Amino acid sequence: MATSDQRRRELARKKFERQQERRAQRRRARRRNAVIAAAVAAVLVAGAAAAATAGLGGDDQKKDDAAASPEASATSKAPDPCDEPAGGEPGTQQWKKEPAMTIDTSASYVMELETTCGDIGITMDAEKAPRTVNSFNFLAGEGFFDHTKCHRLTESGIYVLQCGDPKGTGQGGPGYTIPDENLKDPKLKGNVYPAGTVAMANKYNAAEKKGRDSGGSQFFLVYQDSQLPPDYTPFGTVGEDGMKVLKKIADAGAAAPDATQNTAPNATVVINKATVRKS
């Protein structure tokens, strides 16, 4: 029969083993969270030109995205809740330079996305992100976004729908880039992009501190609060009705990763027409 001292030692040993296991679990969790945080940020790489990379990115970044993106979006399958796209094809026009400033920076602008899943109205902040809003005003006026599909939906870590690429691959853009703006917006508390935020995709690499001012035409709409470093220009807010459309798209889930690790929405999300008006 074990003595009381032996029982105490055995209990102490088991307690120590439990403590060690809990510490090991916490270390594994911290490492996993760090990997996921890096992966979800990598999702938002945008191809700002023909040679740009896939992701919120071109050929060079495909390898990085392939390594980083699988954890960024779990996949699910649900019926397609959206309509067939209107007739027409995305444009192929490119511009060498950012358009000249034509908007009134003291005014408010609204971008209306008429999509196959419903209309999404976005109030844009011309005062805080003037060059971004000016670019969207120009591109919408040129029909650049018409007939383009939203090519990425993420469902884990960050919760965004990414659009604005006429190629529909994450590698397209208008041919020019615009600078980052409004990165210190007070709405981005605790490095959280709140639900309803609309922000620019870009090619910034935080680890190498390279790729600033690389936005093009790709943007993402946040349908649920998302933890992200403040590296992506917030320039607009989705209206209440638009958030219902985003929820419908998100509820349909995302497809399995393709060859470039892109997770396309199961819903057929195509921008039939984009317009910008001064409100």
Summary of the structure (lengths in Angstrom):
residues: 279
radius of gyration: 22.1
end to end distance: 85.6
largest distance: 90.2
contacts: 985
relative contact order: 0.22
helix: 29%
strand: 21%
